[in-house]
Amino acid sequence: MSTVFRTPRSSREVALALILLVAALPAGTSSALETDQYLAWGRPLADSTPVLNAWFNLRLGEIVREANAGARPPGPWHMTVAMERALRKAVVFHAPDDYAENSPLVHRIPGTAGEKLRYWSLSIYGDSPPLTPARLMPLASTVQAGGVRFGLDKLAHFVSVGWLYYKDLHRLRQRGIPEDEAIGIVIRRGINSELHLLLGYRVSGVFSIPDLEADYQGMLFYRDLCSGPDPILGLRNGRWVIRRPIDLRRYIGPEWDESYEPMLISSGRWKSIRPRLAAMCPRLDSPWLKALWERYGRRDMLTPTERIVLELVRDGEMEDPRQFTLPAVCGREPRSFGRGNDVAPPPAHPAPPGDLDKVARDEAEVTGRALRGWQAGWHEPMGPTASLGLLLTTTPANSECHLSCFMDGLFTKVTAGPGGGELSLGWATINGRIGRSGHSLDATWLGFSARGALLRTWRPYSSWRANRTYAGAAIEASIARFSFTLGAMRRIAGGPNDHWLFTWGIAWGF
C-alpha cells in the first residue's frame, strides 16, 4: 500500500524555510547580547574574583578527576576539549555567565528584580527601536573582577568564541605557522567575522572591541590549559595534576569595560545612543570616574586586537571607533589605545582558587518549579492558535531568574485553533526569564523542545479534512521570544492509516 503525503507544496516550502531560518539563527546571535557599564558608574560593586575563580577551578578539578579515573591519561587536546565542554552550554548563553548572573555570591548591577526589568529602558540602548534584534535579548549584568568592571556577556565570549579562536590557532600551529603570526591571523578573522558576517555588527549595529578582547583572552586561556609558557595542567607520574589554579586576573583587563574601551556603532544605532551619552557629559569630571580611569590606565596596553583595529582604521577599512566614545561626544580628546604601555603588568600576586566548597554548595542548592508559558501564532493545519505550556524544572534556590537562567525538564503543551487542537508531552531546555510571580515564564531567550504529540482536526480548514486524528512528534526552537515548530504525524483515526501529515508553526512565546 503506497503512502500518501498530505502536505501541499506551499506548506513544504514553508517548512523548509523554517528549517533554514532556525539553522541560521545561532550564527546571527552568538554576539547578540549587549551590556551597559555606564549604569554601574559611581555605584559600589564588590569584586567577584574569588567566586569566579572558584567556579572555574571547580570545573577544572572535575575534568582532572575524570581524566585520572581511566587506565591511561588522555592527551593535552582531550583535556582542553573536556574543559571547553564543561564551560560552553548553548548559543549566546554559557555556563559561567549563567552561574554569575544568578548566584547570590556574585555582586551584580542590576541587582534587584525591579531594576532588572527596567534595565533596557535605563540603559544607553533604551531609545533603540523595539524590534532591534539585540533588544529582543536581555542586557548582560555588570560585575567586577580583577578590579575591572565588565558585562557578563564577556565571560560568554571568553569561553565560546575564545574556543573558536583557539581551535583556529591550533590548526595554524599544526601547519607550522609561528605562534605570533598565527595569533594575528586568528584575530583578523575574528574582526572580519564581527564586521562582515552574521555576527555582532550586522545584528546589533555595535562592533564591540571589548567582545574581541574577551575572545582573544579566551584563546590564551585555552592555550594555557596544557601548553604556553606556564601551563595550568601537567602530567606527573602518568596522572594529570593542577600545576597552578586558574586566575582570571591574568585575562581580564580594562579593555573589557565597554564604558572605557571604544566601540564602533552604526549610524542607525548611534542616533538613539548619542543623546543618552551626551546627557552624561557632566559625569566625566567626577572624582570616582577619574580614579577608575587612572587605575585602568596603569594597566592599559596596546593589545594585538587594538593594533589590528588601528591598522584597519589607518587603511580606511573601518571608521575610527574612538569617535563614538563619551569624551568625543562631549568635545574632549578621546583616550589613545594602550596609553603607551607595551606590556600589561602581571597580577600582583597569585590568587588562591577561591572558596571551592562555598561555590559548590551554592551550585547544589536548587528548587523545583512548575512554570507556565503562553504562545500565540499560526500553526498548520490549525490556523491561528493559542497555546499553554507547563515546564517542570529546577532553578537555583537563591535566585529568582528575573534576568535569565537555564532550565530544563518535562514539558507539556496544549494548542488549539479553529482547525483543530494538539496535546504534546516531551522534554524542553530553555534559557529564559521568570516573572515576578515566580510561576510563569516571562520571556524565553533560547529554547528547544522535542515532544510526542496527538493532533485532532475538528473542522475543515485550509486543505485539511475534519475529524482526523494524528499521532507523531514535533520539535520546537525558540530565540528572542519567537518560536518555530516542525512536526511529522501519522493518521491513526478518521480514515486509512497510511496518510502522513507534516505540520509547521510560528509563534510568539514558548
N, C-alpha and C positions, 0 to 999 in steps of 0.2 A: 504494500500500500504506500503510495507516494505521500510525502509530507508537503502540506500546503502552508506557505508563509503569508500571513495576512497583513504584513506591513507594507503600506503603499510606498512607492518610490520616494515621494516627498518626505515621508517620515524617516526612511532610511538615510536620506541625505541630512536631515536634521540631526539624527543620532550620530552620524559620522562627524558632523561639525561640532557637536557637543564633546565627543571623544577628543578631537584635536584641540578644542579650547581648553578642556581640563588638563590635557597633557602639557599644553604650553604655559599654563598659569604659573607653575613653580618657577620657571625661568624668569618670569616677569615680576616676581615678588620676593626674590631672595634678598633684595635690598630695600624692600618697601617700607620698613619701619623708619620713623623719624623720631627725633628727640629734641628737647629744648632745655639746654643748660641755663639759659637766662632766667627761667623760673626759679632756679635754686640760688640765684645771686643774693648774697647778703644773709642767707639763711644757714644756720648751723647744720652740719652734715657729718655725722660720725664716720671715721674711717673704717671700712669693712674689710681691709686686707686680711686680718686673721681668719675671718669667717670664709671668705672666698678661697684663701689658700687651703684651709682645712677641707673645703668641699672638693677641690681639685686633688688634694693628696689622698682623700678617701678613695676616689676613683682610681688613682694610681696604685694604692695598696691592693685594691680588689683585682686589678689585672695582673699584678705581680703574683699574688696568691694563686690565681687561676693558672698562670703560666707554669708555676713551680709544682703544680699538682700532677703534671704529666711526667712520664718517664724521661723524656728528653726536653730540654729547654727550647722554646720556639726562637726563631731568629729575630734580629732587630726590626725588620719590616713588619713581622707579625705583631710584635709588641706595640709598634706605632699604630698599626691598624686597630688593634684592640683598644687603645686609648681613644682613638678617633670615634669608634663605635660607642664608647661609654659617654662621649661628650655630645655628639650630634644626635638630634632627635627627630626633627621634621623641617620642612621648608620654613624659613623665616625664624621660627622659634626653636631653641635648642636647650639642652638640659641645664647648663649653668645659669643662663639668664632666666629660665623658668623658675629655678630654685631661688635665685636672688630676688626675683620680682615678688615672691610670696613669703619668704622666710621672715619671721619676726626678728631674727638675728641680724638682718641686713637693714641698715637705715637708708630709706629712700625718700625722694621727693618726686611726685606727690606721695604723701604719707597716709592721708585719711581717705575713706571711701568717697566722701563728697568731693574732695579735691580731685580724685582720680576721674570721677565722672565729668568734671568741668575742665579737665586737663587740656583738651583740644581748644576749647574756647579761650582759655587763658594764655595759650602759647603764641609764639610769633607766627604760627601757621593758622591761627584761629579765623582769619578772614579768607582762607582758601575756599574755593567753591565746594559745595557739599559732596559732589561726585568726583573730586580729585582722587585718583587711585590711592595715593598714600593715606588720604584721610579716611578711607574705609577700613584702615587698620589702626590699632592703638598706638599711642605715643609711648616710647620706652621711658621708664623712670630714670632719674639721675641718682647715681651713687658716687661714693668717693672711695678710692683705693690707691695706695701708694702716693697719697697727697694730691691726686688728680681727680677732678670731677668729670664724669662721663656718663653717657646713656648706656643702659644695659643692652641695647642692640649691639654695642661694640663687642660684648662677650660672645654674641651670636656670630658676628663676623670673625672673631678671633678663632673660634673652634670650627666654623663651617667653611667660609671662603679661605681662611688660613690653611685648611686641609687641602683645598683645591690648589692653592699656591704651592704647597709642599709637594704634592704629587707631581705637579709640573716641574718643580725644581729637581725632584728625584729622577725623573725621566731625562732631563737635560744633563744631569751629572753622570748618569749611566752612559750617555753618549760621549762622555769625555770633555764636556764643556766646563771650564773652570768655574768655581762657585760664584765669584763676584760677577762674572759675565752672565751666568745663568740667572742669578737673582735679578739683574737688570732686565733680562728678557721676560721673566715672570711678572715683574711689576708693570712693565709696559703693556703686557697682555691684559693684566687686571684693569689698568686705566682705560684701555681701549674697550673692554667689556662694559665698564661703567658708563663710558661716554656714548658708545655707538650701538650696543646690543640691548636686548630687553632686560636691562638691569636698572640701577638707581636713577640715572638722569632721565632716561626715556619714560620711566614710570612716574617718578615723583617730581621731576623738574629740579632736583637738587643733586649735584655732584659733590659727594662728601669726601673730602680728603681725610678726615678722621676715620671714616669707614675703611679707606685704603690703608691707613696706618695700622689699624687693628688687623686687617688681612695680612699685612706684611709681618707683623709681630707674631701672629698665629703661625705663620710659616716657620719662623725661627723657633717657636715653642715646639712644634712637631719635630723639627730637625734636632733640637736639643734633647729630645727624649732618649735617643740611643746613639747620637753622634754629636758633631760640633766640638768646640774646644773644651766644654765642660759638661758632658752628658749627665742627664738626670739618672738614668739607669745604667747598670753594668752587670757583667757576668762574673760570678765568683764561685769557684768550685762546682761549676755546672748548674748554677741557680742564679736567677735574676735577683739583684739587690737594688735598693734605692740608694744611690750614692749621695744624693742631696735632695731635700724636699723641694717641691715646686714653690717658687716665689714669684708671684705675678708682678711684683715691682720691677723685675727685670724687663718686662714687656710693656707695661703701662707707662705712657708718657703724656706730657701736656698736649701733644698733638691729638689725643683722643677727645679733647674738650671742644665741642662744636661752637662754643662762645668765644674760643681763643684761636682756633685753627681756621683759616679761611675755607670757604666752600664756594663752588660755582653754582649759580642759581639761574634758572631760565627766566626769560623776560616775563612770561605769564605769571610765574610764581612770585617774582620779585615785586610786581605791582601790589600784591597783597601783603608781602612780608616787610617791605621797606618802611611803610608808615609806622608799623609796630616797633621796628628797630629805632626809627628816628625819635620816638617817644621816650627812649631810654638814654638819650644823649647825656642828660644831667648826671646819670649814674657813672659815667666814665671817670668822674673826679672823686668818687667815693674812696675813702681810705681802705675799705675792705677790698675793693677790686684792685686797687694799686698794689696792695700787699700780695694778693693772689697772683697777679701777673708778674710781679717781681720774683716770686718764688718759682713760677713756671719758667721765667727767663733764665734762671740759673741752671735749669735742666734742659732747656731747649737746644736742639741741634738741627742741622740741616740733614734731614733723613734722606735715604735713597728715593723714597716716593716724592718728596718735595723737590729734590734735584731734577727728577724727570719732568715733573709738572712745570718747573721753571723753564726747562728746555722747550717744552711744547708751547708755552706762552711766548717765549723768545722767537720761535719759528712761526708764530701766527696760527698754530693748530688748535689753540683754545684761548678763551678770554682769560684775563688775569683775575683769579678768584679773590684777590685782595680788595677789589673794588666793592665787594659785597659784604665787607666787614663793618662792624659798628663804628670804629674810628673813621672809616672812609665815609660812611653815611653822615657822620657828624662833622665832616670837614676837617678831619685831622689825618695825620700821616699814618697809614696802616703799618703794623709791625712788619719787619722783614722776616722771611722764612729763616729759621735757625738761629737768629740772634748772634751769629758769628761763631757759635760753638761747633767744633768739628766732631767731638765725641761726647755722648751723653754720660754724665757721671754715673758710676755704678751705685746700687743701693748702699746705704751707709754701713749696713751690717747684714749678715744672713738672717732671714726671717725664719722663725720656727714654723712648723707645718700648720700651726693653729690648733684649736681645741677640737680634735677629731671626734672625741666622744660626744661632745655637746652638739656638734653638727649632725652626727649620726642619729642621735636621739631626736633632733628636730626633724630630720627627714622621715623617721619611722612613725611619727605621730600623724595619723590620718583620721578622717571622719567619714562615715558613709552618708551619701546624699541621694535623694530622688529628685531629679531636676526635670522640669517641664520645658519643652521648647515648642515654638509655633512656626508655621510656614504658610505662605500664600504664594500661588503661582499658577502655572499651566502644566497639565500632565496629560499626555496622550496615552489612553483614549478617554480619560475622564473629563477633559476640558479644564476650565478654571477651577482650581481646587483650594481647599484649606486643609491643613494638617496639624495634628497634635502629637508630639512625641514625648517619651519618658525615658530618661537615662538613669540607670542605677550605677553609681560610681563612688569613688573616694576622692577626697581632696585634702590638701594639707590642713591639719587640725587647727593651726593657729592663723590661717589665712582665710579671708572671705572671697578671694579670687575676684576682686572688683575691677581688676585691670585685665589680667589674662592668666590662665594656668591650664595645664594639660589634664584631661580627664578621659578615662575610657571605661567601658563596661557594657552591660546588657542594655540593648536599646530596642524599644518597641514604638511603632508609629501607626497612626490611623489617618487615612487620607480619604476625602470624599469630594465629589464634584457632580455636576448634572449628568455625566455619562457613566458614573459608577463609583465604587469605593474599594479601598485596598487596606488590608491589615498585614503588617510585616513585623518580623522579630529577628534580631541579629545582634551584632557587636559593632560598637562605634568608638572611634578615637577622635577627641575634639580638643582644640585649644580655644577657649572662649572666656567670656566674662559672665559672672554670676550676678544677678540682680540683687538689689538691696534686701529683698525678702529672704534671700538665701535658698529659694526653692525653684528658681527658673533661670534659664539661660538667657541673659540679656543680649548677648551678641556672640556670634561664632566667627572667630577669625580664620580658623582652619578646621576642617573636619572630614572624616571619611567613615562610611559605614558599609557593611555587607550584610544583607538580610534575606531571609526566606520570606516570600510574600504570597498572599492569597488575594486575588482580584475578582470582583463581580461587576459586570456591566448590567445596569438596570433600565436603560432606555437607549434607543438608537442615538448615537452621537458621532458626528463626522462619518467615517466609513465603517464604524464598528457596529456589530449587531448586539441587540439587547439580550439580557437573560443568559449570559455566558459566564462560566466560572473558570478561572485560570490559576494555576499554581506554578511558582518558579522562584527566581532570585533577582535581586536588584542591588546595584551599588550606587552610592551617592557620595559626591565630593562637594565640599563647601569651602569657599575662600572669600574673605571680606564680606560675609553675610549672604553671598549669592551661592545657591546650591544647584547642582546638576545631577540628574538621575538617569540611569540606564538600566533596563531590565529585560529579561527573557522569560516567557511563561508559556506553559503548555495547557491547552484546554482540557479540563477534567470533567466538565458537566455542561449540558445545554447543547450538545452536538457531538459529532465524531471526535474521537480522541487523538486525531492526527494533525491538529492545527496548532500553530505556534503564534504567539503574539509578542512583538518586540515593542517595548514601551520606552518613553523618554519624558523628561520633565525639567523645567527650570523654575526656580522659586527664590523668594527672599526669606531667609531664615534657615533653620536646620531642624 
